[in-house]
C-alpha cells in the first residue's frame, strides 16, 4: 500500500469515529454506520486502527460503544483503573492507571494524574470527557 493511501485511510477512519461519537445521542443509526465504515476501511486496507480509535469498540462483540449510551465508564478500584462495560453484551474490561507511560519523555516524575498523561494525546479522550460533563 502506498504511504499516501495509508495516511488518507487513517485520516478518514479518525473523521468517521469522531463523527460517530458526536452523533451517538442524536442519531444512533448514523453513528453505527460511521463506526462500521471506519472498521471496513481498516479491514479493506489492512491497516490496524490506532488505539484511540479502537477504544470505542467492544473487544468481545465488536459493536460500537458510544460513551454514555453504548458503554459505561467507571473510575476506581484498589488498583487505579478505568472499567469500561459494553451495554450490549455486558463485557467489562479495565485500563490500569498505576504507572505513567510518559515519565521518560517529560518532567512529570511525581505524576499522580496518570490518566491525563496517558490519554491526553488522543482527541477522543477530550470527546469522552465532554460527553460525560454535558
N, C-alpha and C positions, 0 to 999 in steps of 0.2 A: 504494500500500500504506500502511496506517495505521502510524504510528510505533510504536504498542504492539505490533502484529503483527510488525514488523521486529525489535524488541528481543527478543521471545519466540523468534522463529526463530533469531536469533544465539545466544541462551542455550541453546536445545535443541541446536544444532549443537556448541557447546562441550562440553556434557554428554556427547553421543554420542561425540565424538572422544576425550575424556579416558577414557571408559569403554572404548573400543576399544583405546587404548594400554595401559590397565591389564590388560585381559583377553587381550592378544595371545598370551602364552605359555600360559596355562592353557586358553583356549578360542578357537582361531583363527577358527573359523566364526562365532562370536558377534561377535568383533572386526570381521571383514569386513562382517558385517551392519550393525553400528552405524555403521561408516565409510560404507557405502553409503547408509544412511538420512540421514546428515548431508549427503552430496552431493546426495541427492534433495531435501531441504529447501531447500538452496541454489539448485538449479535451478528448483524449483517456485515459490519466492517471488521469484526473480530478484534474489537477494542475493549479492554477491561475498563469498566466505569470507575472513575475516581471515587475514593471513599465518601467524600462529602455528597456525592450524588447517589451512591448505593445505600446510604443510611436511611433513605425514605422508603425502602422496600423491605418487606418481611423476609427474614432469612429462611423461614420454613415454607410458607405458602407463596412467596414471591409476589404478593399483592402490594399495591401502593398504599403506604401508611402516611396519610397526611397528619401532621401534628394536631392533636385535639379532636379530630374526627375519626381517623383510622387507627390511631395509636394513643397510648398513654405514656407519659414521661414522668418518672418518679425519681427524686433525689434522695439519697440517704443510705443507711446501712452501716454496719460496723466498718467493713472496708468501704471507703468512699466510692460511690458508684452512681451511675445513672441507669435505671431499669426501664427498658422500653418494651411495652406489651402491645402486640397486634390485637386489634379488636375483632378481627375476623376469625383467626384460628386460635387465639389465646396464647401463642408462643411468646415467652419472655426471654430477653437476653440482656446482658449487662455490659456496660462500658466502665472499666475500672478507672478511677481518677487519683490513684495514690501517688504516682511519680510524674514529674514534669518531663516531657519528651524533649523540650527545647532548652534544657538547662545549659547545655554547652554553647548554645547559639546566642544567648542573651544573658543579661546580668540579673536574672530572676532566680538566684540560687535559693532564696528562702521563700519561694513562691508557694503559698497555700491555696491560691486560686488556680489550680491546675486545669480546671475546665476551660477557663479563658485562655490559658497558654496553649492548650492542645487544640481547641476548636475555633479560636478566633479567626484563623486564617480562612475558614470556609464561609462563603456568603450565606449558605443555608443555615448556619448557626444563628446569624442575625435574624433570619426569617423565622426560625423556631422561637427565638426569644420574643420577637414582635408578635408572633401568633398567640402566644400564651398570655401576653400582657395587654391585649386589646380590650 
